[in-house]
Amino acid sequence: MDRPVTRHVPEVTAAADRAPGTCETCSHPWSNHDPISVRFCTATLNGGYSRACVCSTKETG
C-alpha cells in the first residue's frame, strides 16, 4: 500500500525579519549558496516542503 504524500509549508522567515540577500528557506545569505543549495532551497520553498538545510555554510540563520 502506498503511503500518502504529506506536504508541509516550510517556516519561512518574514522579509521584514530577514537581512537583505538572505534565503527565505534557510536564512543563509544567497551568496553562500552553492548550486545544489540554490536548487534545494528554491524547490523547498516552491514545493511547500519542510526539510532540513543542505547549505555548506558554517553561518547560521
N, C-alpha and C positions, 0 to 999 in steps of 0.2 A: 504494500500500500504506500502510495506517495505521501510524503509529509507536505502540508500546506506551506507555502512561502509566506513569510510574515515580513513586512517592511515597517520600519520604524523611522520616524522623522528624526534626523540627527539633531543633536543640540547645537544650534548654530549661534555663534556669538553675534549679538546685535551690532550693527555697523557703528552705532554711537559708542559702544564699549570696546571696539577693536581699534588697534593702531592702524593708520593708513598703510596699505600694501600688504595686509595680512590675509591669510586664507580664512574663508568663512567656516570651513570644516574643522580645521585643527588649530587655528590661531597662530600658526608659524608664519614668518614672513614668506611671501611668494618667492622672493629672491633666493631663499634657502631650499626651495623645492627642486629636486632633480626631475627628469622627465617622467619617471614612474610615479613619483609623489604627486605631480601635477595631474596626471591621468587618474590616479586613485582618488584624490581629494575631489576632483571635478565629478567623477562618477558617483562618489559617496553623496555629494550634495544634490546632484541632479536626480539620482535614483531614490533618494529618501532613505538611504541605508544608515544604520547605526553600527559603526565598526571602529576598531582601534586605528590609530595613526600609523602610517608606514614611513613617515618622513625620517630621513637620515640625519637630521639636525640635532644638536645637543641642546638647543634652546627650547624652553617650554612655553606654552601659551597660557 
